[in-house]
């Protein structure tokens, strides 16, 4: 969730639009979009990804998403979009979820939401 948020943030910084078009809100642990779950389900059904559910150190669910056997079938990303995803994954993919959450709180959309102090508020890029 957080890596995808950073992809949208980077895309907006570069081209003044988010890559996904998702509506992000300030939720319990930072930026969140319920629509991500729908997309993940769809990708899993079509074998573009595989999802393994485990438990983290705190007993909460932890999801590991891997490339599936049909990955890339739809080929929907342009070259510049692929580069953004690769760069974000390279820079931030090694961070733990808590580290990503802390970093997300320092981004301009999250800073603005925190000033207003309303969880569930739509984030503006």
URCORNOR-V113273 format. One record per residue. N is the residue number from 1. RES is the residue in one letter. SS is DSSP state (H for helix, E for strand, C for the rest). NEAR is the number of other C-alpha atoms within 8 Angstrom. Layout:
n->(N;N)
res->(RES;RES)
ss->(SS;SS)
near->(NEAR;NEAR)
//
This chain:
n->(1;2;3;4;5;6;7;8;9;10;11;12;13;14;15;16;17;18;19;20;21;22;23;24;25;26;27;28;29;30;31;32;33;34;35;36;37;38;39;40;41;42;43;44;45;46;47;48;49;50;51;52;53;54;55;56;57;58;59;60;61;62;63;64;65;66;67;68;69;70;71;72;73;74;75;76;77;78;79;80;81;82;83;84;85;86;87;88;89;90;91;92;93;94;95;96;97;98;99;100;101;102;103;104;105;106;107;108;109;110;111;112;113;114;115;116;117;118;119;120;121;122;123;124;125)
res->(X;X;X;X;X;X;X;X;X;X;X;X;X;X;X;X;X;X;X;X;X;X;X;X;X;X;X;X;X;X;X;X;X;X;X;X;X;X;X;X;X;X;X;X;X;X;X;X;X;X;X;X;X;X;X;X;X;X;X;X;X;X;X;X;X;X;X;X;X;X;X;X;X;X;X;X;X;X;X;X;X;X;X;X;X;X;X;X;X;X;X;X;X;X;X;X;X;X;X;X;X;X;X;X;X;X;X;X;X;X;X;X;X;X;X;X;X;X;X;X;X;X;X;X;X)
ss->(C;H;H;H;H;H;H;H;H;H;H;H;H;H;H;C;C;C;C;C;C;C;C;C;E;E;E;C;C;E;E;E;C;C;H;H;H;H;H;H;H;H;H;H;H;C;C;C;E;E;E;E;E;E;E;C;C;C;C;C;E;E;E;E;E;E;E;C;C;C;C;C;C;C;C;C;C;C;H;H;H;H;H;H;H;H;H;H;H;H;H;H;C;C;C;C;H;H;H;H;H;H;H;H;C;C;C;H;H;H;H;H;H;H;H;H;C;C;C;C;C;E;C;C;C)
near->(8;12;11;7;11;10;13;12;10;11;14;12;8;6;7;7;9;13;9;5;6;7;7;10;13;16;9;5;7;12;14;12;10;6;7;8;7;8;8;9;8;8;10;12;7;8;11;14;15;10;9;7;8;8;9;8;5;5;6;7;8;8;8;8;8;7;8;10;7;9;9;7;6;4;5;5;6;6;6;6;10;9;8;11;9;8;8;13;10;8;7;9;8;7;7;6;7;6;8;12;11;8;8;12;9;8;8;7;9;14;10;9;14;8;6;6;6;8;9;7;8;9;13;4;6)
//
